[in-house]
């Protein structure tokens, strides 16, 4: 879960870069943390710069709509990190930042072209790196909090034989060997489409598919801002995320899913919705229980740990002081 969020340091940089002296204000209080208007402004500025550098479309209205919600959750995580005595090293942040910047640089033929693109967005390389460091720092804090809590939860996630057999019986499709689907998807990116309401926009796409067909709809959407049409080729069912696998349950050639809410996958991505069509299907074989028992045990423990994590997050939110100013 990687959110585009900036700390007070990034907000101060924004004031210098995008209009020093402008009045700032608190828009949300989260426990002892605050979210400033300048943080939201900076997040939008930075996300737009990243989108342009990656040659991706950007919808500022849609981005801002979700940014505050993401920031509230991130501030809660930062509070949790203090309670859990979680810190991240400068070296860990630097490694992740270098990895991100190297991927971004690869999109340009030369280092000079990369820096020129930054300058067009009103940023020096140093300024840009500081902002990325703020994002990466918070992302690593979240990951460490979750890992620490998950280790605690694993001790509480004991399983018995009946639970293992029950999981096996209910999830045979996900355990199949050589079970493959040839897939094509339509993906609408949150914060990048032209429409202000992503849910409504995606529902309209789904309705159009039902009325006119997947291929025709996909063809009409080609070139639209924030929408990508991808041929995924053959994909192993076991390699799919659970939400995608559930949406493709009872597979058959020609099946089209309802819109699937998809989480973010990178600091510059805020998630979105995908609609997937099965263009072909190869049915696999369900292995014997004894052959996959260890794999099933891991899956059951993972589900229990995830459930305990979600319960803990809900409890933290209920206890938190959140005030929208």
Secondary structure, DSSP 8 states (H G I E B T S, - for coil): -------HHHHHHHHHHS-TT----EEEEETTEEEEHHHHHHHHHHHHHHHHHTT----HHHHHHHHHHHHHHHHHHHHHHHHTT----HHHHHHHHHHHHHHHHTTSSSHHHHHHHHHHTT--HHHHHHHHHHHHHHHHHHHHHHHHHHHHHHTT----HHHHHHHHHH-HHHH-BS-EEEEEEEEEETTTSSSS-HHHHHHHHHHHHHHH-HHHHHHHHTT-TTEEEEEEEEEEGGGS-HHHHHHT-S--TT-B---EEE---STT---EEEEEEEEEEE--B---HHHHHHHHHHHHHHHHHHHHHHHHHHHHHHHS-EEE-
